[in-house]
Amino acid sequence: DHGIVMEAVKQNGCALEYASDRLQDDHDIVMEAVKQDGCALQFASGRLQDDHGIVMEAVKKYGRALEYASDRLKDDHGIVMVAVKEDGYALEYASD
């Protein structure tokens, strides 16, 4: 199960959508998914949407992934800067 999902997200990060809740909360799997496609952050558990390293990796690849970050991280200056550098429209998802 873990190995199959890991291989799937390495090829297509958004395959995370079809993983079990347990694997959507697995740090290693989610990290691989967002490295492949930052948009995969939307399928991560709430706990991992609040993980600084995972969110940073996601917004490096796809700035608009900021939309799926926790409110706390939408207010993180470093994450917002990286997201906006990747895609200026990401500013829409930053905290006010």
C-alpha positions as CSV (number, residue, x, y, z in Angstrom):
1,D,0.0,0.0,0.0
2,H,2.7,2.5,1.1
3,G,5.1,1.5,-1.7
4,I,2.4,1.5,-4.4
5,V,1.2,5.0,-3.4
6,M,4.8,6.3,-3.2
7,E,5.5,5.1,-6.7
8,A,2.2,6.7,-7.9
9,V,2.8,10.1,-6.4
10,K,6.4,10.1,-7.8
11,Q,4.9,9.9,-11.3
12,N,1.8,12.1,-10.6
13,G,1.6,14.0,-7.4
14,C,-2.1,14.4,-7.7
15,A,-2.5,10.7,-7.4
16,L,-2.5,11.6,-3.7
17,E,-6.2,12.3,-4.1
18,Y,-6.8,8.5,-4.3
19,A,-4.7,7.5,-1.3
20,S,-6.2,6.5,2.0
21,D,-6.6,9.2,4.7
22,R,-3.7,7.5,6.6
23,L,-1.4,7.9,3.6
24,Q,-2.6,11.5,2.9
25,D,-1.2,12.1,6.4
26,D,2.1,10.3,5.7
27,H,4.9,12.9,5.7
28,D,7.1,11.1,3.2
29,I,4.3,10.4,0.7
30,V,3.0,13.9,0.8
31,M,6.5,15.4,0.4
32,E,7.0,13.3,-2.7
33,A,3.6,14.3,-4.1
34,V,4.2,18.0,-3.7
35,K,7.7,17.7,-5.1
36,Q,6.2,16.2,-8.2
37,D,3.2,18.7,-8.3
38,G,2.7,21.4,-5.8
39,C,-1.1,21.3,-6.4
40,A,-1.1,17.9,-4.6
41,L,-1.1,19.9,-1.4
42,Q,-4.9,20.1,-1.7
43,F,-5.1,16.4,-1.0
44,A,-2.8,16.3,2.0
45,S,-4.2,16.0,5.6
46,G,-4.9,19.2,7.5
47,R,-1.9,18.4,9.7
48,L,0.4,18.3,6.7
49,Q,-1.1,21.4,5.2
50,D,0.2,23.1,8.3
51,D,3.7,21.6,7.9
52,H,6.2,24.3,7.0
53,G,8.5,22.0,4.9
54,I,5.7,20.5,2.9
55,V,4.0,23.8,2.2
56,M,7.3,25.4,1.2
57,E,8.1,22.6,-1.2
58,A,4.6,22.8,-2.7
59,V,4.7,26.6,-3.3
60,K,8.2,26.4,-4.8
61,K,6.6,24.2,-7.5
62,Y,3.2,25.9,-7.8
63,G,2.8,29.2,-6.0
64,R,-1.0,29.0,-6.0
65,A,-0.7,25.9,-3.8
66,L,-0.7,28.6,-1.1
67,E,-4.5,28.3,-1.3
68,Y,-4.4,24.9,0.4
69,A,-2.0,25.9,3.2
70,S,-3.2,26.3,6.7
71,D,-4.1,29.8,7.8
72,R,-1.0,30.0,9.9
73,L,1.2,29.3,7.0
74,K,-0.7,31.7,4.7
75,D,0.6,34.3,7.2
76,D,4.2,33.1,7.0
77,H,6.3,35.7,5.3
78,G,8.9,33.3,3.9
79,I,6.3,30.9,2.4
80,V,4.3,33.8,0.9
81,M,7.4,35.3,-0.6
82,V,8.4,32.0,-2.3
83,A,4.8,31.5,-3.5
84,V,4.6,35.0,-5.0
85,K,8.0,34.7,-6.7
86,E,6.8,31.5,-8.4
87,D,3.4,33.0,-9.3
88,G,2.4,36.6,-8.5
89,Y,-1.3,35.6,-8.4
90,A,-0.5,33.5,-5.3
91,L,-0.8,36.7,-3.3
92,E,-4.6,36.3,-3.6
93,Y,-4.3,33.4,-1.1
94,A,-2.0,35.1,1.5
95,S,-3.5,36.2,4.8
96,D,-4.7,39.8,4.9
